[in-house]
Amino acid sequence: MDSMKLVHMVNQIALNFRLQPKAEAVTLTVEHLKAFWSPAMRKALVAHVAAGGEGLEPLAHEALSVLRSETRATS
């Protein structure tokens, strides 16, 4: 799937949680990605963050940074 399509989708998810306290919004976004996105989709987004994260909303970027850290920790 096109990385910009994934960026659009993750931005929508993160913005859905934006009214929660920031830490909770980040956690909820990460949990959503783990529960409903395929490993390939998550891997593509982690690679997108590693390449600079163009187009990501700040909340989505932070959630993906957390996911990236967790992915590195389990590898």
N, C-alpha and C positions, 0 to 999 in steps of 0.2 A: 504494500500500500504506500502511496505517496506520502512522504514525511510531512508535507505542509497540510495534507488532509488530517493526519494524526495530530499535528499541532492544533489545528482548528478544533478537533474533537476534544483534546485534553483541556484546551482553554475553556470550552463550554462546561466541562465537568468541574473544573476548578472554580469558575465563576458561579456555578450553582451553589457552592459552599462558602462563598465570600462573606456572607452575613454571620458566619460562625467566628468565634475567636480564631486568630490566625493559625496558631499551632494546631487547633482542632481541624481547621479547614485543610491544612496540609496533610494531616493524618488521614482524614476522610478521603481526600483525593488519592493518596497512595493506596489506601485500602480498596478503593473502587478499581483502580488499575490492576491490582493484584487479583481481585475477584472476577473481573469481567473482561479483561483484555488478554489476548493471547501472549505467550512469551515472545513471539516474533514482533508483535506490536510494541511491547514494552522495550525490547532490545533496540528497535528502531528509534524510539524516543530517547532512550539513554544515549545512543550514538549521536542523536541530534543535539542533545545537551552538551556532550563532549566536544561537538563541533561549534559550539557557541550559543546554541539555543535560539536562533533567530525566530522571531514571531511569537514567542511564548509570553503569556501574561506572567507577571511576577509570581503570583501564587502557584501557577502551573510549573513555572521554572523551579521554584523552591521544592515542590512536591517531587519533581523528577530528579532533583539533586539528591533528595533523601532516598528515592528508589535506586538511584545510581550507586550511592554509598552502600545501601543494603545489598545490592547485587555484587559489588566488589567484595564485601565482607563474606559472602557465602561462596564465592568462587575459589 
